Amino acid sequence: LLQNVSRKFSIKISESFPLSFIHMHNHIHHLERANRFSMISESIGTMIFAWKALRKLTPHVFFETTGCAFTFLVAKFLAGCRVATYVHYPTISTDMLSLVW
């Protein structure tokens, strides 16, 4: 993983940097597409997934870069993490709502 980061982003992360990985393969079903109430269901699913991950390992700072905006609420208010996030689009936008309504 560190080699991929170095190659793709030209960032060198020291091997001595305390980096931990957790495996969430048994909980991946929380991220499946929903048939009904998809935006709400999928947002709740990402929050559950984040909570299960944060219970396994709670970082000092939670970096959210995937666009699952509600996960940082779980990290901040339930796990007590500091949060850094990059959100480049709203989760629910007016043009998305016009397609549903």
LINJODA-V477204 format. One record per helix or strand. SS is the DSSP state (helix for helix, strand for strand). FROM is the first residue (numbers start at 1). TO is the last residue. If there is no record, write none. Layout:
# LINJODA-V477204
SS,FROM,TO ; SS,FROM,TO
This chain:
# LINJODA-V477204
helix,2,9 ; helix,25,31 ; helix,38,56 ; strand,61,64 ; helix,71,78 ; strand,82,85 ; helix,94,100
